[in-house]
Amino acid sequence: MEGVQVAFVELIKKMYSKKLFRVTLFLIMGASFGYAYYYLVGCYSGTCPITSNPVTSILYGALIGILMTPSLRKKDSL
C-alpha cells in the first residue's frame, strides 16, 4: 500500500511542477507582450492609464498571460 502512496505523491509533484512551469511561461509571455504593446503602440501624452507607463503595461500583460494559462481553465465535462 505504501508503494501506491509514494507513486501518487510523485504523480502530484510532477503535475504541480508542470502547472507551475506553464503559469510561469505564460506570465513571462504576457509581460513581454505588455512591454511590446507599450513600446510599439504606447501613449506618450500620459492620458492613457495602461500604455503611458511601461510598468503598468507589463503588469496588465502579465495578468492577462496568467488568465490565459491553459492549465488554470476548467475542462468541460460534457
Secondary structure, DSSP 8 states (H G I E B T S, - for coil): -HHHHHHHHHHHHHHHHHHHHHHHHHHHHHHHHHHHHHHHT--SSS--TTTTSHHHHHHHHHHHHHHT-GGGS-----
